[in-house]
Amino acid sequence: SLCNLCVLCVSVVDEFRVKPHHRDTENTEVAQRNPRTQEQDMQQQTTTRGFRLSPQQKRLWSLQQHTAGLPDCAQCTVLIEGHLDTALLRTALQKVVERHEVLSTTFPRPQGMNAPLQVIAEGRAIWDEYDLSGVERLQQEAEIKLLFDANDSASAGLAGELPLRLALIKLASERHVLLISMPALCMFPA
């Protein structure tokens, strides 16, 4: 069975191959989402609706709390060679995130609770872009490692912020690396 990170990668590839000609209409759909109102924000502050962790998630969360060095995030990199339309990639990723709730699940821990809850947030991801095309290969590798380490140490999704972090790193005009990071609590087989 595939973990959820693998499902994300396969879904993005499918999105690129099957529906690239729809990108103009898809962009408008993403842009026309309704912003949250202050009333909705106030209601969320007083009531958190979510789901209990599965036994496997609860065990992992407990281990993370008591074991130094246990990763909080699952990460992978995807090498992309050839011409890349970054707007199309971003749109494809956004569609995948909207389609799969696990990619936007956060894990806030309300006051008085022993473990966090699973809360499905608005389907968005953190998206960063870096251009390392003017840097030598050894420096590129060092910078990628720093980004990898920085995303691993970030507590994505654990305090209620967006859980999926994506970083597109340009190495050359036709060579990119996509860094994908998610909370380890999301990484159980689908």
Salt bridges, closest charged atoms under 4 A:
GLU15 OE2 - LYS95 NZ 2.63
GLU15 OE1 - ARG99 NH2 3.06
GLU26 OE2 - LYS95 NZ 3.57
ASP41 OD1 - ARG36 NE 2.79
GLU81 OE2 - ARG175 NH1 2.47
ASP85 OD2 - ARG23 NH1 2.82
GLU98 OE2 - ARG33 NH2 3.72
GLU122 OE2 - ARG33 NH1 3.17
GLU122 OE2 - ARG124 NE 3.62
GLU141 OE2 - ARG137 NE 3.40
ASP149 OD2 - LYS145 NZ 3.03
